Amino acid sequence: MAKIARSRRRFLTGIALLGGLGALWRFLVPGRKVRRQTLLEVQKNAIPLRGALVFKRSRVAVIRGEDDVYALSLVCTHLGCTVNVTAENLICPCHGSVFDRAGNVLKGPAERPLPRLTVEERGNKLVVLI
Ligand code: FES
């Protein structure tokens, strides 16, 4: 009887050890890369210099600066309203937060900048990824 209990104890210890090693492996080895999805595609030449294309449905603005193109989420970081894009800045109609063209907060109540989205060049297109 004692032999069976000892063998069961070894078996359970082995299972616990394997589980612990598995958890350690998952912690130490980076997981699979998360594949990003295409949110929208834009022709490169469709964005005017120092201008922006606004995609209200996707709540994204693709903005061309002096020498770069970037995409900003138009979801206000205060409570989630859709921010309006003007020639100078971005203004939230709900509580009046104002952001500069880079998405930085100029006036609250929002405290965090608008998130930048990843933009990839693919041929003559720009692809905004989420
Ligand atoms: S939701 Fe934009 S300022 Fe409140």
Residues whose N, C-alpha, C, O or C-beta is under 5 A from the ligand:
A	BS01	FES	C76 H78 L79 G80 C81 C92 C94 H95 G96 S97 P109 A110
